[in-house]
Amino acid sequence: MRAGVYALEPKMTVSQALSLGGGLSLKGTLRGIVIERHDADGKPKTIDVELHDPVLKDDVVVFKERLF
């Protein structure tokens, strides 16, 4: 509901990050959640994640929207 930058707590999960951001929008879905993260070489990569997976520093968590 509230896209933006949020301070992470140690060991925060994707589910907790979602809650911190106000939850899903009306069109939001829990299918296809991804994290955009940079690897050790600085190359960007996209990772499929589950709600219980950890969120790391500088991660961008992306929740998709339903088509209908």
Biopython code that builds the backbone (N, CA, C, O; Angstrom):
import numpy as np
from Bio.PDB.StructureBuilder import StructureBuilder

atoms = [
    (1, "MET", "N", (0.815, -1.197, 0.000)),
    (1, "MET", "CA", (0.000, 0.000, 0.000)),
    (1, "MET", "C", (0.862, 1.266, 0.000)),
    (1, "MET", "O", (0.511, 2.262, -0.633)),
    (2, "ARG", "N", (1.997, 1.219, 0.718)),
    (2, "ARG", "CA", (2.848, 2.410, 0.818)),
    (2, "ARG", "C", (4.241, 2.082, 0.299)),
    (2, "ARG", "O", (5.132, 1.728, 1.070)),
    (3, "ALA", "N", (4.419, 2.200, -0.999)),
    (3, "ALA", "CA", (5.738, 1.945, -1.581)),
    (3, "ALA", "C", (6.718, 2.960, -1.021)),
    (3, "ALA", "O", (6.358, 4.111, -0.776)),
    (4, "GLY", "N", (7.949, 2.535, -0.821)),
    (4, "GLY", "CA", (8.942, 3.456, -0.312)),
    (4, "GLY", "C", (10.140, 2.732, 0.263)),
    (4, "GLY", "O", (10.311, 1.527, 0.080)),
    (5, "VAL", "N", (10.964, 3.492, 0.960)),
    (5, "VAL", "CA", (12.166, 2.964, 1.587)),
    (5, "VAL", "C", (11.889, 2.824, 3.080)),
    (5, "VAL", "O", (11.391, 3.752, 3.718)),
    (6, "TYR", "N", (12.216, 1.660, 3.628)),
    (6, "TYR", "CA", (11.958, 1.380, 5.036)),
    (6, "TYR", "C", (13.206, 0.827, 5.701)),
    (6, "TYR", "O", (13.993, 0.116, 5.077)),
    (7, "ALA", "N", (13.380, 1.158, 6.966)),
    (7, "ALA", "CA", (14.503, 0.629, 7.742)),
    (7, "ALA", "C", (14.244, -0.834, 8.068)),
    (7, "ALA", "O", (13.156, -1.195, 8.517)),
    (8, "LEU", "N", (15.244, -1.669, 7.840)),
    (8, "LEU", "CA", (15.112, -3.091, 8.119)),
    (8, "LEU", "C", (15.602, -3.404, 9.520)),
    (8, "LEU", "O", (16.560, -2.810, 10.013)),
    (9, "GLU", "N", (14.933, -4.335, 10.136)),
    (9, "GLU", "CA", (15.377, -4.881, 11.411)),
    (9, "GLU", "C", (16.197, -6.128, 11.102)),
    (9, "GLU", "O", (15.998, -6.750, 10.059)),
    (10, "PRO", "N", (17.123, -6.506, 11.997)),
    (10, "PRO", "CA", (17.879, -7.746, 11.761)),
    (10, "PRO", "C", (16.940, -8.944, 11.601)),
    (10, "PRO", "O", (15.950, -9.078, 12.320)),
    (11, "LYS", "N", (17.270, -9.796, 10.657)),
    (11, "LYS", "CA", (16.525, -11.030, 10.386)),
    (11, "LYS", "C", (15.085, -10.786, 9.938)),
    (11, "LYS", "O", (14.227, -11.642, 10.150)),
    (12, "MET", "N", (14.806, -9.645, 9.328)),
    (12, "MET", "CA", (13.457, -9.361, 8.835)),
    (12, "MET", "C", (13.140, -10.266, 7.652)),
    (12, "MET", "O", (13.999, -10.522, 6.807)),
    (13, "THR", "N", (11.900, -10.750, 7.598)),
    (13, "THR", "CA", (11.464, -11.607, 6.494)),
    (13, "THR", "C", (10.686, -10.782, 5.466)),
    (13, "THR", "O", (10.329, -9.630, 5.713)),
    (14, "VAL", "N", (10.436, -11.392, 4.326)),
    (14, "VAL", "CA", (9.635, -10.753, 3.282)),
    (14, "VAL", "C", (8.255, -10.409, 3.832)),
    (14, "VAL", "O", (7.734, -9.329, 3.553)),
    (15, "SER", "N", (7.660, -11.304, 4.604)),
    (15, "SER", "CA", (6.348, -11.066, 5.198)),
    (15, "SER", "C", (6.362, -9.849, 6.122)),
    (15, "SER", "O", (5.437, -9.038, 6.088)),
    (16, "GLN", "N", (7.382, -9.719, 6.930)),
    (16, "GLN", "CA", (7.490, -8.575, 7.831)),
    (16, "GLN", "C", (7.709, -7.276, 7.055)),
    (16, "GLN", "O", (7.178, -6.232, 7.435)),
    (17, "ALA", "N", (8.484, -7.331, 5.976)),
    (17, "ALA", "CA", (8.694, -6.159, 5.131)),
    (17, "ALA", "C", (7.386, -5.727, 4.474)),
    (17, "ALA", "O", (7.098, -4.535, 4.366)),
    (18, "LEU", "N", (6.604, -6.703, 4.038)),
    (18, "LEU", "CA", (5.295, -6.415, 3.452)),
    (18, "LEU", "C", (4.403, -5.708, 4.468)),
    (18, "LEU", "O", (3.739, -4.726, 4.137)),
    (19, "SER", "N", (4.388, -6.197, 5.680)),
    (19, "SER", "CA", (3.585, -5.598, 6.744)),
    (19, "SER", "C", (4.045, -4.173, 7.037)),
    (19, "SER", "O", (3.220, -3.280, 7.226)),
    (20, "LEU", "N", (5.349, -3.960, 7.075)),
    (20, "LEU", "CA", (5.909, -2.637, 7.330)),
    (20, "LEU", "C", (5.455, -1.635, 6.269)),
    (20, "LEU", "O", (5.237, -0.462, 6.571)),
    (21, "GLY", "N", (5.315, -2.099, 5.033)),
    (21, "GLY", "CA", (4.873, -1.252, 3.928)),
    (21, "GLY", "C", (3.368, -1.118, 3.813)),
    (21, "GLY", "O", (2.881, -0.540, 2.841)),
    (22, "GLY", "N", (2.618, -1.631, 4.768)),
    (22, "GLY", "CA", (1.174, -1.463, 4.762)),
    (22, "GLY", "C", (0.398, -2.568, 4.079)),
    (22, "GLY", "O", (-0.813, -2.443, 3.897)),
    (23, "GLY", "N", (1.062, -3.648, 3.696)),
    (23, "GLY", "CA", (0.369, -4.760, 3.056)),
    (23, "GLY", "C", (0.230, -4.572, 1.556)),
    (23, "GLY", "O", (0.743, -3.614, 0.978)),
    (24, "LEU", "N", (-0.471, -5.503, 0.947)),
    (24, "LEU", "CA", (-0.680, -5.468, -0.502)),
    (24, "LEU", "C", (-1.721, -4.420, -0.876)),
    (24, "LEU", "O", (-2.607, -4.100, -0.084)),
    (25, "SER", "N", (-1.604, -3.894, -2.084)),
    (25, "SER", "CA", (-2.648, -3.019, -2.620)),
    (25, "SER", "C", (-3.844, -3.892, -3.009)),
    (25, "SER", "O", (-3.774, -5.118, -2.922)),
    (26, "LEU", "N", (-4.924, -3.269, -3.430)),
    (26, "LEU", "CA", (-6.113, -4.029, -3.825)),
    (26, "LEU", "C", (-5.834, -4.971, -4.989)),
    (26, "LEU", "O", (-6.481, -6.012, -5.113)),
    (27, "LYS", "N", (-4.880, -4.618, -5.840)),
    (27, "LYS", "CA", (-4.539, -5.463, -6.985)),
    (27, "LYS", "C", (-3.335, -6.360, -6.708)),
    (27, "LYS", "O", (-2.949, -7.151, -7.569)),
    (28, "GLY", "N", (-2.742, -6.250, -5.535)),
    (28, "GLY", "CA", (-1.537, -7.008, -5.216)),
    (28, "GLY", "C", (-1.781, -8.501, -5.095)),
    (28, "GLY", "O", (-2.897, -8.940, -4.819)),
    (29, "THR", "N", (-0.720, -9.282, -5.305)),
    (29, "THR", "CA", (-0.791, -10.740, -5.186)),
    (29, "THR", "C", (0.482, -11.250, -4.529)),
    (29, "THR", "O", (1.549, -10.647, -4.647)),
    (30, "LEU", "N", (0.347, -12.368, -3.836)),
    (30, "LEU", "CA", (1.509, -12.992, -3.211)),
    (30, "LEU", "C", (2.219, -13.948, -4.164)),
    (30, "LEU", "O", (3.241, -14.533, -3.806)),
    (31, "ARG", "N", (1.693, -14.110, -5.356)),
    (31, "ARG", "CA", (2.342, -14.954, -6.356)),
    (31, "ARG", "C", (3.443, -14.166, -7.048)),
    (31, "ARG", "O", (3.267, -12.998, -7.395)),
    (32, "GLY", "N", (4.562, -14.810, -7.239)),
    (32, "GLY", "CA", (5.634, -14.191, -8.013)),
    (32, "GLY", "C", (6.379, -13.090, -7.296)),
    (32, "GLY", "O", (6.823, -12.139, -7.938)),
    (33, "ILE", "N", (6.535, -13.183, -5.971)),
    (33, "ILE", "CA", (7.311, -12.188, -5.226)),
    (33, "ILE", "C", (8.775, -12.371, -5.589)),
    (33, "ILE", "O", (9.274, -13.496, -5.615)),
    (34, "VAL", "N", (9.462, -11.280, -5.867)),
    (34, "VAL", "CA", (10.891, -11.342, -6.175)),
    (34, "VAL", "C", (11.647, -10.281, -5.378)),
    (34, "VAL", "O", (11.086, -9.273, -4.948)),
    (35, "ILE", "N", (12.930, -10.546, -5.199)),
    (35, "ILE", "CA", (13.840, -9.566, -4.615)),
    (35, "ILE", "C", (14.862, -9.227, -5.677)),
    (35, "ILE", "O", (15.428, -10.115, -6.313)),
    (36, "GLU", "N", (15.095, -7.943, -5.866)),
    (36, "GLU", "CA", (16.163, -7.476, -6.744)),
    (36, "GLU", "C", (17.355, -7.178, -5.856)),
    (36, "GLU", "O", (17.284, -6.335, -4.962)),
    (37, "ARG", "N", (18.463, -7.884, -6.112)),
    (37, "ARG", "CA", (19.641, -7.825, -5.242)),
    (37, "ARG", "C", (20.892, -7.787, -6.107)),
    (37, "ARG", "O", (20.902, -8.330, -7.212)),
    (38, "HIS", "N", (21.943, -7.150, -5.611)),
    (38, "HIS", "CA", (23.236, -7.145, -6.302)),
    (38, "HIS", "C", (24.121, -8.225, -5.689)),
    (38, "HIS", "O", (24.171, -8.379, -4.469)),
    (39, "ASP", "N", (24.827, -8.980, -6.555)),
    (39, "ASP", "CA", (25.718, -10.019, -6.045)),
    (39, "ASP", "C", (27.046, -9.407, -5.604)),
    (39, "ASP", "O", (27.200, -8.185, -5.618)),
    (40, "ALA", "N", (27.997, -10.239, -5.215)),
    (40, "ALA", "CA", (29.291, -9.772, -4.699)),
    (40, "ALA", "C", (30.058, -8.943, -5.724)),
    (40, "ALA", "O", (30.865, -8.092, -5.348)),
    (41, "ASP", "N", (29.817, -9.179, -7.016)),
    (41, "ASP", "CA", (30.484, -8.424, -8.078)),
    (41, "ASP", "C", (29.729, -7.149, -8.449)),
    (41, "ASP", "O", (30.166, -6.410, -9.331)),
    (42, "GLY", "N", (28.609, -6.886, -7.791)),
    (42, "GLY", "CA", (27.816, -5.699, -8.077)),
    (42, "GLY", "C", (26.828, -5.866, -9.212)),
    (42, "GLY", "O", (26.171, -4.907, -9.617)),
    (43, "LYS", "N", (26.720, -7.089, -9.731)),
    (43, "LYS", "CA", (25.783, -7.343, -10.821)),
    (43, "LYS", "C", (24.383, -7.552, -10.256)),
    (43, "LYS", "O", (24.212, -8.280, -9.278)),
    (44, "PRO", "N", (23.373, -6.915, -10.867)),
    (44, "PRO", "CA", (22.003, -7.099, -10.363)),
    (44, "PRO", "C", (21.469, -8.483, -10.722)),
    (44, "PRO", "O", (21.764, -9.030, -11.785)),
    (45, "LYS", "N", (20.675, -9.032, -9.804)),
    (45, "LYS", "CA", (20.023, -10.311, -10.081)),
    (45, "LYS", "C", (18.646, -10.284, -9.434)),
    (45, "LYS", "O", (18.413, -9.569, -8.459)),
    (46, "THR", "N", (17.750, -11.068, -9.991)),
    (46, "THR", "CA", (16.381, -11.176, -9.479)),
    (46, "THR", "C", (16.211, -12.568, -8.896)),
    (46, "THR", "O", (16.533, -13.569, -9.535)),
    (47, "ILE", "N", (15.694, -12.615, -7.662)),
    (47, "ILE", "CA", (15.559, -13.873, -6.937)),
    (47, "ILE", "C", (14.091, -14.109, -6.596)),
    (47, "ILE", "O", (13.443, -13.237, -6.018)),
    (48, "ASP", "N", (13.565, -15.276, -6.946)),
    (48, "ASP", "CA", (12.219, -15.659, -6.516)),
    (48, "ASP", "C", (12.279, -15.993, -5.033)),
    (48, "ASP", "O", (13.171, -16.724, -4.602)),
    (49, "VAL", "N", (11.340, -15.466, -4.243)),
    (49, "VAL", "CA", (11.361, -15.689, -2.799)),
    (49, "VAL", "C", (9.984, -16.093, -2.275)),
    (49, "VAL", "O", (8.971, -15.963, -2.961)),
    (50, "GLU", "N", (9.982, -16.580, -1.050)),
    (50, "GLU", "CA", (8.776, -16.920, -0.304)),
    (50, "GLU", "C", (8.633, -15.927, 0.844)),
    (50, "GLU", "O", (9.570, -15.185, 1.138)),
    (51, "LEU", "N", (7.484, -15.906, 1.487)),
    (51, "LEU", "CA", (7.225, -14.960, 2.570)),
    (51, "LEU", "C", (8.167, -15.126, 3.759)),
    (51, "LEU", "O", (8.421, -14.156, 4.474)),
    (52, "HIS", "N", (8.689, -16.328, 3.987)),
    (52, "HIS", "CA", (9.551, -16.577, 5.135)),
    (52, "HIS", "C", (11.030, -16.306, 4.859)),
    (52, "HIS", "O", (11.850, -16.419, 5.770)),
    (53, "ASP", "N", (11.389, -15.951, 3.620)),
    (53, "ASP", "CA", (12.787, -15.695, 3.269)),
    (53, "ASP", "C", (13.261, -14.357, 3.839)),
    (53, "ASP", "O", (12.475, -13.419, 3.966)),
    (54, "PRO", "N", (14.546, -14.273, 4.180)),
    (54, "PRO", "CA", (15.070, -13.025, 4.760)),
    (54, "PRO", "C", (15.255, -11.924, 3.719)),
    (54, "PRO", "O", (15.475, -12.189, 2.537)),
    (55, "VAL", "N", (15.161, -10.698, 4.187)),
    (55, "VAL", "CA", (15.441, -9.519, 3.370)),
    (55, "VAL", "C", (16.789, -8.977, 3.835)),
    (55, "VAL", "O", (17.014, -8.793, 5.031)),
    (56, "LEU", "N", (17.682, -8.723, 2.882)),
    (56, "LEU", "CA", (19.008, -8.225, 3.216)),
    (56, "LEU", "C", (19.134, -6.737, 2.914)),
    (56, "LEU", "O", (18.295, -6.157, 2.224)),
    (57, "LYS", "N", (20.182, -6.136, 3.435)),
    (57, "LYS", "CA", (20.450, -4.715, 3.206)),
    (57, "LYS", "C", (20.480, -4.427, 1.703)),
    (57, "LYS", "O", (21.074, -5.178, 0.930)),
    (58, "ASP", "N", (19.843, -3.349, 1.308)),
    (58, "ASP", "CA", (19.790, -2.861, -0.083)),
    (58, "ASP", "C", (18.916, -3.712, -1.015)),
    (58, "ASP", "O", (18.918, -3.474, -2.223)),
    (59, "ASP", "N", (18.169, -4.696, -0.492)),
    (59, "ASP", "CA", (17.242, -5.462, -1.318)),
    (59, "ASP", "C", (16.052, -4.594, -1.718)),
    (59, "ASP", "O", (15.636, -3.705, -0.975)),
    (60, "VAL", "N", (15.519, -4.866, -2.890)),
    (60, "VAL", "CA", (14.266, -4.268, -3.334)),
    (60, "VAL", "C", (13.271, -5.415, -3.477)),
    (60, "VAL", "O", (13.462, -6.313, -4.297)),
    (61, "VAL", "N", (12.207, -5.379, -2.673)),
    (61, "VAL", "CA", (11.198, -6.427, -2.707)),
    (61, "VAL", "C", (10.084, -5.989, -3.655)),
    (61, "VAL", "O", (9.528, -4.900, -3.511)),
    (62, "VAL", "N", (9.763, -6.850, -4.631)),
    (62, "VAL", "CA", (8.771, -6.508, -5.655)),
    (62, "VAL", "C", (7.583, -7.466, -5.541)),
    (62, "VAL", "O", (7.742, -8.683, -5.640)),
    (63, "PHE", "N", (6.404, -6.906, -5.333)),
    (63, "PHE", "CA", (5.164, -7.668, -5.291)),
    (63, "PHE", "C", (4.401, -7.359, -6.579)),
    (63, "PHE", "O", (4.173, -6.196, -6.910)),
    (64, "LYS", "N", (4.019, -8.389, -7.287)),
    (64, "LYS", "CA", (3.320, -8.205, -8.561)),
    (64, "LYS", "C", (1.855, -7.835, -8.343)),
    (64, "LYS", "O", (1.333, -7.919, -7.231)),
    (65, "GLU", "N", (1.206, -7.422, -9.433)),
    (65, "GLU", "CA", (-0.225, -7.115, -9.408)),
    (65, "GLU", "C", (-0.978, -8.155, -10.212)),
    (65, "GLU", "O", (-0.477, -8.678, -11.208)),
    (66, "ARG", "N", (-2.194, -8.447, -9.762)),
    (66, "ARG", "CA", (-3.072, -9.346, -10.503)),
    (66, "ARG", "C", (-3.561, -8.629, -11.766)),
    (66, "ARG", "O", (-3.697, -7.406, -11.778)),
    (67, "LEU", "N", (-3.820, -9.386, -12.807)),
    (67, "LEU", "CA", (-4.365, -8.797, -14.025)),
    (67, "LEU", "C", (-5.857, -8.540, -13.889)),
    (67, "LEU", "O", (-6.377, -7.576, -14.450)),
    (68, "PHE", "N", (-6.553, -9.406, -13.139)),
    (68, "PHE", "CA", (-8.009, -9.281, -12.981)),
    (68, "PHE", "C", (-8.372, -9.328, -11.535)),
    (68, "PHE", "O", (-9.551, -9.239, -11.191)),
]
sb = StructureBuilder()
sb.init_structure("model")
sb.init_model(0)
sb.init_chain("A")
sb.init_seg("    ")
for serial, (resi, resn, name, xyz) in enumerate(atoms, 1):
    if name == "N":
        sb.init_residue(resn, " ", resi, " ")
    sb.init_atom(name, np.array(xyz, "f"), 0.0, 1.0, " ", f" {name:<3s}", serial, name[0])
structure = sb.get_structure()
